[in-house]
């Protein structure tokens, strides 16, 4: 039998990637030419996957953090298995509705383990995947069998490692000694704007070594043998590993080694490269060598899944029915069927406590019923109260812990949560609402991938106390609500909170719960069943409907107090609680008109500057919000200074009627 020709395969890989970029008229030829040997070696000799079951739970994960190398990845997948990506898919690169978008988009059927593009995100997401692997291994392994022992390979570029999120996450990878995390650094010394100082690369290696990474160097990025040796060594490391592969950006281009080939492929350069590589014809590749390559891959992976399934059957014999159901629910990523109002004794909730403490109780009930419920906080768990009691802390000594201490790393927390969720865990993360901005890139990716990640943001308004404007959110609610596919909830009391969690647990998309720091009054007619509608009536008028007060969160209590003050002035108000304005706006017109009938004055009370509310109002003056930053001071003083005290609001509403 003929021997597989690695060099010829790499040449074919480079040329197909170039053909894709040339056909699309855009793309990133520099990395496609430079990093081809690295990606080829990884998938040919190391990645453990099942070609017929791309969502296999114990597959090795691959994250292309430098998503601009997508043409290279798609071309390689074509060589691996033409049933996933055929030649027409490659020809449609970067076209609408194709399998081959400009940057990889999460799709297990097409072997894309994560959406990437924003640099650095893939590194941190990969850390989350590795953390999930160690967590699952701690529950589903014994002396003979480990059902979860996958590796996570992340290919990254200079730009990925310049982004702070990669450093934040790498610190945690080292802290948790994740020996299943391997970072493959395509080190070509060039970024979009020019050359990178060599001292930066040396310093980067030292930083990673000091953090606790094992660092390996590949001096010749064209050598399959050297790359293979380094990856083999990295897999045996006692903690996370960084493999620095020295490559030449735009190899064979007239601009090789320069930033000019990063994102531009001139036609004459394209033709010359193809000529030098002896592939003058477009979409040309060696079919005999490709057939041998596919045979080699199939033989290497032939028994991978079969062997694992035998272990699964053997391991399952040791589990009771509940344990087996939990394992299968994780493997199959099954939906959660839990109605909290059916299992929580409402009368025993400590309703006189701060709302954060009530949420703590609810989350601990969830933890009792959902075994794969895991998460943490960005060094503020004592303030956000999102700790799972009795579930221990996640650490290098105890990967079974369900409480993750992310440290002051909000951005890494968001990306790591994505990685955990991509491994079928139900995850949450918490911090102050004012600092939700640090998570925005990872929240956006969670929404793009439609992951069941729950964000718990506390200290939700200008009333958080004396810390001042830096800690008092104003614009954050608006920015969160504008993120497509993110459900933003602002419940007003424990009944709405339970309804909120019911909605979150039964869904499979990202959600945010926004909570105040302090205590809220429980309203008589709030109801968990109102949450699916987004907004509903909680207090009606006795005789005449003079005004409709719409409020969210802790402002609902304020709206009820305002209703009483207005009544003293012979003004009757209906009060509508709207914990999720996005959901309310999706209701049919009949329901919306029932709650907010036309022809009646409507006033929104929310301490934000969210313009979403103008969709429900006839005048911008009818939005009682905050259009400036908060101040350091007592709650009453802050409200009075901003003319949001009850006396000022009564006058304002009277004058508007």
N, C-alpha and C positions, 0 to 999 in steps of 0.2 A: 504494500500500500504506500502511496506517495506520502511524503511528510509535509505537514502544514508549513507554509512559508509565511512566517510572521511579518517579514518586511514587506512582502507583496500585499498582505492584508492591510497593513497600516497605510501603504500608498493608496490602495483602493478607498480606504476610509477617508483619507484626506481629500481625494479627488471628488468623491460623492458629496462631501460636505461643501466643497467649493462650488460644485455644480448647483447645489441647492441655493447657496448665497447668490450666485450669478443669476439663476433663474428668478429669484425673488427680487433681485435688485437692491437687496439690503441684507445685513447680517454682520457677523464678526469673524472675518477670515483669519485674523491673527492667532486666536486661541485654537481655532479648528486645525490649523496647520501645525502649531507648536505642541499642543497637548495630546495629539492623536496616539502616540505610543503609550502614554500614561493610562488613558481611558481604555485602550485596547488590552493592555496587560491586566488591568484590574478585572475586567469582565471575562477575559479568556481563561485566566488561571486562578481567580480567587472568589468572585461573587458566587454565593450559593443561592440560587433561586429555582423555582419550578417553572419550566417554559409553558406548561399547560394550566397552571394555577397561580396566576400572578398576584393574588391577594393572600397567599399562604402566610400564616401568622408568624412563622419562624424563618421567613426568607431574610437574607441579608438586605439591609436598606442601603440605597444609594441616593445621595442628595447632591445635585449639581448646583452648588451654591452660586457658582459663577454661571448663572443661567444663560448668559450670552453665548455660551458654548453649545447651545441647543442643537445646531446643525450637526455637530460632531456626535452628539448623543443619539439623535434620531438615525443617523447613518449607521452607527454601530448596532442599534436595535434591529435595523433592517438586515444586517449581516447575521445577527443572532437568530432571528426568527421572522421570516417574511410574512407570517400570518398576522403579526402585530403591526408592522409597518411595511408596506409594499413600496414599489418604486413610484407609484402615483402619489403616495403620501409624501414622499420626499420632494416630488416635483411641485407639490402644493404648499411647500414650506412658506410660512408666514401669510398664507391666504386665509380668508374667512372660512369658518366651518371645517378647517382641516384638522388632522390629528397632530399637526406639527406647527404649533404657534411659535412666535418669536422667542418666547421664554417658556420653559416647561410648566405645564399646568397639571395639578394633581389629578391623576386618573389611573387607578390601579390596573384597570383592564389594559391600558397602554403602557404599563410599567413605569409610571411616573409617581414616585413615592411622596413628592411634595412640590407645591408651587414655589418657584424661586424667581428671582429677578432683582429685587432690592438687595444690594450686596450686603453680606454679613448675616442675613436672615437664615440662610441655609445652614450655616455653621451652627447657629444656636438651635435651630430646629433639630438638627442631627444630634445635638447633645440631649435634647428631650427624648428622642427616639432611643438613645443609648440608656438613658435613665429608666425608661419604660422597660427596656430589655432586662436590666438588672432587677427591677421591681418584680416583673413576671417570673423571672428565674427563681427568685427567692421563694415564691409560692408553689411553683410547679417543677420541682427538681428533687431528686434524692441522690443517693450515692452512685446509682447506676445511670440514671436518666435525667436529662434536662430538656424540657420541652421548649424552652426559650433560651437559646444560646447564640443568637444572631450577632453579626457585626454590623456596625453603621459606618459606611464610608462616605466621607464628604469631600468632594473635589472643590477646591477654592482657588481664588486668584489673589493677587496683591490687594485689589480693591476690597475684597471680603475681609481681609485681615487688617485693613485700615479702619474699617467701621468699628465703632466702640462695642457694638452688640456682640461681635465675635469674641472680643476679649472678656466681656462680662461672662459669657457662657463658657468660655474655655476655663476660666477660673473655677467654675463649678464642676466642670468635667474633671479637673485635676483634684479638686477637693473631695469629690466622690469616687476618685480612683476608677474611672470608667474604662476598664481594659477592653471594652468592646467598641470603643470610639477611635476611629482612625481618620485623621485629617490629612488629605493629600493636597499639597500646596504646589500649584503650577507656578513656579517661580521663574518668570521671564524678565524681571527687572524693568518692566515697562508698564506704565499705566496710560490712560487715554491722553493725558496732557504732556507726557514725556517720560524720560528715564527716572528710575527710582534709585536713590542713593544706596550703594552697596552696604553702607553702614547700617541702613534701616533693616536690611535683610538679616545681617549678622545679629543686630540687636534683637530682632524678632525671635530668632532661634534661641537666644539666651533667655529672653523673657519666658518663652514656653518651657524651656528646660528648668528654669527657676520655679515656675508654677508647679511642675511635677510631671510634665510630659516627657516621654522618651522621644528624642529627636533623631531622625535618620536622614542622611543626605544621599541624593542620587546626582552625581556630577554630570553624567551623560543622560540627558532626558530622551535620547534616541534609543537607548539600550533597554530592550525588553528584559534582558538578564538582570541588569542592575535594578530596574524598577521592581521586578519580581522578587528579588532578594530582599529589598527594603520592606516591601509589603509583608513578606513572610515573617521578617523580624518584628515588624510592628504588631502583628497578630499575637506574638508571644510576649509582648510587653506586660508589665505588671500594672499598668495604668493607661491613660490615654496616650496616643502616639501622634506625632507630627512627622510626616514624610515630605521633605523639601526636595522637589524634583526640578533640577535646573533645565529649563527649556528655552527655545528660541522662538519668540513671537514671530509669526509669519514666515516660518521656515520655507525656503525656496522662493520667497517673494523678492522682488527687487528692493522692497522696503523691509526685509527681514531684520529683526532686532530693533525696530523703531516703532514709534506710536502711530505712524502713518498707515500701518496695516491693521491697526486695532479694529476699526469699524468700517473700512472702505476697501472695496475690491475694484480696481480699475480694469477695464476690459483687456487691455494689452498685457497687463500683469497676469491676469487670469489665464490667458492663452499661453503665455510663456511658462507659467508654473506647470500647466497641464502638459506642455511639450517636454519640459525637463523631466517630468515624472512618467513620460511615455504613455500618457492617457489623452491624446488629442480629441478623442470622441467624447461627447457629453454623455453622462450616465453609463459610462463604460466601467466594467469591473471583471475580474477573472472569475468566471463561473465555476471552473473546476476547483480552484483554491477555496472559493466560497463554500462550495458543497462539502469540501473536506473540513472547513472551519465549522460549519454547522454540525457535522457529524462528531467532530471533536468535542464541541460544547454539549451535545446531547449525551454523549458517552460519559462525560464528566459529571453531568447533573442527573443522569438517568435514575439513580436510586435515592436521590436526596430526599424527595418528599416521601417516597415509599418507606424508607428507613425511619423517617420521623413519625409517620403514621403508626408504624409498628410500636414505637416507643409510646405514642399517645395511647394506644389500646392497652399496653402493659401498665402504664402509669394510672390510667383510669380505673383499673381494678382496685386500687388502693383508696379511691375516693368514695365518700358517701354521695347520696343523690344531690344534696344541696351543693356540695363542692364541685361535683361534675357539671351541674347546671351552670354554676358560676364560670367554670373554665370554658364551657361551650359558648356561653353568652359573650365572653371576651373574644374567643376565636372567631365567632360568627358576627361579632359587632351587633348584637341584638338590641332592640329598643327596650327601654325601661318602662315597666308598667307599675307605677306607684302613684297613688292618690294620697297625699299627705293628710288631707282632712279626714280620711278614713282611718288613719293609724295614730293621729295625734289627738290627745285629749285637750280640747281647746281650753277647758276650764283650768287646766293645770299649768298653762303657759304663764310665765312670770311677766304679765303684761304691764306691770308697774316699773319694769326695768328699761334701761336704754334699748333702743331698737336694735342696736348691734348685738346686744346680749340675747335678744329674742331670736335674731337670725342665727346666732351661735347654737341655740337649742334646736332650731329647725334643721340646721346642717348636720348636727349630730344624730338626729333621727334619720336623715337621709343616709348617713354613713352606716347606720345599722342595717339598712335594707339594700344598699347598693355597694357591694364589696369592692368594686373597682373605682370608687369615689376617692380622688386624691388631689391634693393641691397645697397651696401655701400662700405666703405673703411676702412682700418686698420689705422685710425688716420692720413691719408694723403690725404683726399679728396681735400684739397686746392692745392695739387700738382698733383694728378692724374686726377682731374677735372671730376669726375664721379658723380656729384650731379644732381639730377632730380629737376629742378627748379619748384617751386610752388607745389611740391608733399609732402611737410612737412616731419618732422623727426619722425621716429618710436620711441615711448617712452611709458612709463606706463600710461601716460595721453593721448596718442594718438597712438593707435595701427594701425590706418589707414595710418600712415606715410610710405612713400616708400623709405626713405633714412635712412639707418641703420649705426649708428656710432659704429663700432665694437671695437674701441679703439686699442691700440697696441697689437692686438691679432690675428695675421695672421692665426695661426693654428686653433683657434676656429672659425674664420671667414670661413675658408674652410669647416669645418665640419657643421657649422650652415647653410651655403649655401646648402649643401647636404640635410639637413633636410627640408629646405624651398622648394627645388626642388621636394622632395619626396611627397610634398603636392600640387603639380601641379602649382607652381609659377615659372615664368621665372626670374632667378636670376643672379646677377653679383656681383663680389667683386674685389677690386683693391688694389694694393700696388706697391712698386718698384720691378723691375725684380730681383734685387740682393737678395731680401728677399722672393722670391717665394719658396725657399727651405723650409721655415717654413710651407708651405701648402702641401708639397709633399704627406704625408700620406692621407690627405683628397682628394686631386686631384686624387690619385690612386683609392680611393674608388668610387669617382664620375665616373671614367672611368669604373670600374668594374660594377657599377650599370647602366651605360649609361644614366646619368642624364644631362639635358640641362643646365649646369652651365657654365657661361662665366667668365673667369678671364681676367682682364685688367691690364697688367703689363707695367709700364712706366719707364722712366729713363733707357733706354735699352742697354747702351753700355759704353765703357770707356770714352765717350765724355760728361758725365753728368756734368762735372764741377770740382770744387775744393774740393769736399768732400773726394776724395781719393779712394783708392782701395777697401775699405769696402763697398762702395756704387756703385761700377762699376762692373756690371755683365760680366762674361766671359764664364763660363761653364754652366750657367743656360739655355740657349737656347738648348744646346745639351741634357741636362737632361730632359727638357720638351718634346722635340721631340721624346725621346725614350720611353715615356709612351704610352703604347698601348691604342688606342681609343681616344687620345687627339689630336684635330686639333689645330696646332699652326700657327697663322697668323702673318705676319710682313708686313703690307701694307706700300707702299711707299708714298702715297698721299691720298687726300680725296676721289678720285674716287675708288681707291683700298679699302679704308676703307669702303665705302658704299657697295661695292661688298662683302667684308668680313662679314659685318653685315647681308647682304642678305642671305649668306650661313649659318650663325649661326642661324638666326631666322627660317630658313626653315628646320633645322636639329633638332635632338633630342639627340645629344651627347655633351660631354664637349668640350669647345673650349677656347683657349687663344689668346688674341690680345696683341701684343707686340709693344709698341709705344715709340718714342724718347721723350726727354724732350722738345726739341725746335722746331723750324720751319723747314719745308721741302719744297722744290720747287715742284710745280705741273708740271708733265711731260706731254707733248703734247699727247702722244699716250698710256698713261695708260688708263685702262678701267675696269669698274666693271665686265664686262663679261669675263675678263681674270681670275678672281679668281677661278671659278670652275675647271680650268685646273691646278692650282697650280703655273704655270710659263708660260710666254709668251713673245714674242718679242715686245719691246717698241721702239727700235731704230735700223734701218738697215744700212748696208754699202752702199756706192754709187757705188763702182766698185768691189773691191776684198775683200773677207772675210779673214782677217788675224788672228783675234782672237775673241772669244766670251766672253764677260764679263757678269757674272751671279752675281746678287746682290739682297739683300733684304732690306726692310725698308728704313731708311734714307741713307743707303749706295748706294741706287739706284741713288740718286742725285750725290753722290760722283763718281759713275761709269760713269754717263753722263759727269761730268767734266773731268774725266780721259779719256774718249773717245775723247774729244776735244784736250786734250794735246797729245794723241797718234797720232791724225790726223796731228798735227804739225810735227811729226816725220815720217810721211808717213805710218802710221800703221792704218788700218781701223778696227773698232771693231763693232760687233753687240752687243747690250745690251739687256739682258734678265732680266726682273723682276720676281723674284720667291718668292711671298709672302707666299707660303705654299709648302715647298719642299716635305713633305710627300704626299700631293695630286698629285704633279707632278710625283712622282715615281710610282704612281698607274695608270697613263695614259698608253695607249697602246704604243707599240714600234714605231708605225708609227708617232704618234704625238710627242713623245720624240725626234725622229730623225729629225723631221721637225724643231723643235726649237733648238736642239743641234745635228747637223749632225756629223756623224763620220768622223774622219780624219782631224778635225779642232781643233786648240788649244782652250782650254776652261780654263778660270780663274774665280774663285769664290772670290768675295769681300764681306766679312762679318766679323764684329768685334766680333767674337766668336771663340771657338775652337771645333766646332761641327764636329765630324768625319763623319757625314752623307754625307757631301759634297764629300768625296772621292769616293762615288759610281758614281759620274758624271765625275770624273777627271782621267786622266791617270797618274798623278804624284802628290805626296803630296806637292811638291813645287808650284803647281798651286792653292793652297788655300791660299789666302791672308787674314789671320785671326789674332787672338791674342792668343798667347800661354803663356802669363804671366799675372800678375795682372796689373791693371791700376795704374795711379799715380795722385796725386793732382796737378792740374795746368790748364792753359788755354788750350782750345781745340787744337789750333795750336801747342803749345809746346808739348802736349801729343802725337799728331800724329807724330811730328818730332822725338821725343825721341824714339818712337817705329818703326821708319822708315816706317810710313804709310802715310807720306805727299805725295802730287802728284808727286813731283820731284823724290822722291825715288821709287815710284811705276812705273813711266815711265821707269826708268833705269832697274828696276827688270823685267818688261815685255819685254823690248827690248832685254835683255840678255837671256831671255827664248825662244825667237822665233828663 
